[in-house]
Amino acid sequence: MARFLLSFILASLLALTTLHGTHAIEFVVFNRALNTSGGVRFRNELGRNYTQQRMSAATNFIWNLFKETTAAERKNVPRVSLFVDDMDGIAYTINDEIHVGAKYIQGIKGDIKTDFNGVLFHEMTHVWQWNGKGQAPGGLIERIADFVRLKADYVPNGWVKPGEGQLWDEGYSVTARFLDYCNGLKQGFVAELNKKMRDGYSDNFFSQLLGKTVDQLWKDYKAKFGN
């Protein structure tokens, strides 16, 4: 019995390895907050296997949205780890590690999977997106991740409506909605913007891709929605 139990525990800790093209990517999940109600809720209502499967699904979704069809176009990340931690805040990502707060998990209202997937798709975007070699504005990096969340249909309550906001780089849902507008002007705009950000960043990328400055695009966006 003890040997069987040990085998079961070890098996439950195994990572989900998914073959993407010719590259195997390992998705691992560690629940380090089992002494908290949020950690227990994660284990009971989400779990390691489900989370690994959604990490893989998010990866495929992001690659498709960014039109990264070959390994050469993507970041070389062989392993992505997600940690459930006893911490304040919702989640953050450092390189290929995602940290999710157990307190956030505990406080989710309504459908836990829908809310969690929205956060997961956002954070997984940070794993795979290019950041202009550190030159891109942090707000734009965050809002591209929110754009991915929007396109994945995981928009949370409280997001602004299209056309709302004061500045294109105001952040949060304002910029995500603006990027969606730009993407509508040229399908694949965000994918091309992400590709350009592999080697650096400039606001001129908007002009190069859409033929207008980002400020003019913002004015057009506001005019379209009567704001």
C-alpha positions in Angstrom: 0.0 0.0 0.0 2.8 2.4 0.9 4.6 1.7 -2.3 1.4 2.2 -4.3 0.7 5.5 -2.5 4.2 6.7 -3.2 3.9 5.8 -6.9 0.6 7.7 -7.1 2.1 10.8 -5.5 5.1 10.7 -7.9 2.8 10.2 -10.9 0.7 13.2 -9.9 3.8 15.4 -9.9 4.7 14.5 -13.4 4.6 17.3 -15.9 2.4 17.4 -19.0 4.7 17.3 -22.0 3.2 18.4 -25.2 4.8 18.0 -28.6 4.5 21.3 -30.5 5.9 20.7 -34.0 9.4 19.3 -33.4 9.8 20.8 -29.9 8.5 19.2 -26.7 7.3 21.7 -24.2 6.9 20.7 -20.6 4.2 22.3 -18.5 4.5 21.8 -14.7 2.3 23.0 -11.9 3.2 23.3 -8.2 0.7 24.1 -5.5 2.7 25.6 -2.7 -0.3 26.9 -0.8 -2.0 23.8 0.3 -2.1 25.2 3.8 -4.4 28.0 2.6 -8.1 27.9 1.6 -7.1 29.2 -1.8 -4.6 26.4 -2.3 -7.1 23.8 -1.3 -9.7 25.3 -3.6 -7.2 25.2 -6.5 -6.6 21.5 -5.8 -10.3 20.7 -5.6 -11.8 22.8 -8.3 -9.0 23.3 -10.9 -6.2 20.9 -10.2 -2.8 20.1 -11.7 -4.0 18.1 -14.8 -6.6 20.6 -15.8 -4.1 23.5 -15.4 -1.5 21.8 -17.5 -4.0 21.1 -20.2 -5.0 24.8 -20.3 -1.4 25.9 -20.3 -0.9 23.8 -23.4 -4.1 25.1 -25.0 -3.1 28.7 -24.3 0.3 28.2 -25.9 -1.3 26.9 -29.1 -3.9 29.8 -29.1 -1.1 32.4 -28.6 1.1 30.9 -31.4 -1.9 30.9 -33.8 -2.9 34.4 -32.9 0.7 35.7 -33.3 1.0 33.6 -36.5 4.1 31.9 -35.3 4.0 28.8 -37.3 7.6 27.6 -37.0 9.9 27.1 -34.1 12.3 29.8 -35.4 9.6 32.4 -35.0 8.9 31.5 -31.4 10.7 31.9 -28.1 12.8 28.9 -27.2 11.1 27.9 -24.0 11.3 24.2 -23.2 9.5 24.3 -19.9 6.8 26.6 -18.4 6.1 26.4 -14.7 3.1 27.6 -12.8 3.2 28.1 -9.0 0.2 28.6 -6.7 1.7 30.7 -3.9 0.4 32.2 -0.7 0.8 35.8 -1.8 -1.1 39.0 -2.4 -2.2 40.0 -5.9 -3.6 38.0 -8.7 -0.6 36.7 -10.7 2.7 37.7 -12.3 5.1 36.2 -14.7 8.9 36.2 -14.7 10.5 34.6 -17.8 9.0 31.1 -18.0 7.5 31.1 -14.5 3.9 32.0 -13.7 2.9 32.8 -10.1 -0.7 32.8 -9.1 -2.0 34.0 -5.8 -3.9 31.6 -3.6 -5.9 34.5 -2.1 -7.1 35.4 -5.7 -8.2 31.8 -6.2 -10.1 31.8 -3.0 -11.8 35.0 -3.8 -13.1 34.1 -7.3 -16.8 34.6 -7.7 -18.9 32.8 -10.2 -17.3 30.3 -12.6 -13.8 29.7 -11.3 -12.6 28.1 -14.5 -13.6 31.0 -16.7 -12.0 33.6 -14.4 -8.8 31.5 -14.0 -8.5 30.9 -17.7 -8.6 34.6 -18.4 -5.7 35.1 -16.0 -3.8 32.1 -17.4 -4.1 33.2 -21.0 -2.9 36.7 -20.0 0.1 35.3 -18.1 1.0 32.7 -20.7 1.2 35.5 -23.3 4.0 37.0 -21.2 5.9 33.8 -21.6 5.7 33.8 -25.4 5.4 37.4 -26.5 8.4 39.6 -27.6 9.1 42.7 -25.5 11.3 44.8 -27.8 14.4 43.6 -25.9 13.1 45.6 -22.9 12.5 48.8 -24.9 8.7 48.4 -25.3 6.5 50.2 -22.8 5.4 47.9 -20.0 1.8 49.0 -20.5 1.8 47.9 -24.1 3.3 44.5 -23.1 0.5 44.1 -20.6 -2.2 45.2 -23.0 -1.1 42.8 -25.7 -1.6 40.1 -23.1 -5.1 41.6 -22.4 -5.7 41.6 -26.2 -5.0 37.8 -26.2 -7.5 37.4 -23.3 -10.1 39.4 -25.3 -9.6 37.2 -28.4 -9.8 34.1 -26.3 -13.2 35.3 -25.0 -12.2 35.5 -21.4 -13.2 39.2 -20.8 -13.9 39.8 -17.1 -16.6 42.0 -15.7 -15.6 45.7 -15.5 -13.8 46.0 -18.8 -14.5 49.3 -20.6 -16.6 49.2 -23.8 -15.0 49.9 -27.2 -14.3 53.5 -27.7 -13.9 54.4 -24.0 -10.8 55.8 -22.5 -8.6 58.9 -22.7 -5.3 57.8 -24.1 -4.3 54.9 -26.4 -1.7 53.7 -23.9 -3.9 54.3 -20.8 -3.7 50.6 -20.2 -5.9 47.7 -19.1 -8.9 47.2 -21.2 -8.7 50.6 -22.8 -5.6 49.7 -24.8 -6.7 46.1 -25.3 -9.9 47.4 -27.1 -7.8 49.9 -29.1 -5.4 47.1 -30.2 -8.5 45.1 -31.2 -9.6 48.0 -33.3 -6.2 48.2 -35.0 -6.3 44.5 -35.6 -9.6 45.0 -37.4 -8.1 47.5 -39.7 -5.5 45.0 -40.8 -6.0 41.4 -39.8 -2.8 40.1 -38.1 -1.7 43.6 -37.0 -1.0 42.5 -33.4 0.9 39.5 -34.7 3.0 41.7 -36.9 3.6 44.2 -34.1 4.7 41.3 -31.9 7.2 40.2 -34.6 8.6 43.7 -34.9 9.1 43.8 -31.1 11.5 40.9 -31.3 14.4 43.3 -32.0 13.2 46.6 -30.4 10.3 49.0 -30.2 9.1 52.3 -31.7 5.7 54.0 -31.8 6.5 54.2 -35.5 5.6 50.5 -35.8 2.0 51.6 -36.0 2.7 53.9 -39.0 4.7 51.2 -40.7 1.9 48.7 -40.3 -1.2 50.8 -40.7 0.0 53.9 -42.5 -1.0 56.3 -39.7 0.6 57.5 -36.5 -0.7 55.9 -33.3 -2.2 59.3 -32.2 -4.2 59.5 -35.5 -5.3 56.0 -35.1 -6.5 56.8 -31.6 -8.5 59.8 -32.9 -10.1 57.6 -35.6 -10.9 55.0 -33.0 -12.6 57.5 -30.7 -14.5 59.0 -33.7 -15.8 55.6 -34.8 -17.5 55.0 -31.5 -18.6 58.6 -31.0 -16.4 59.2 -28.0 
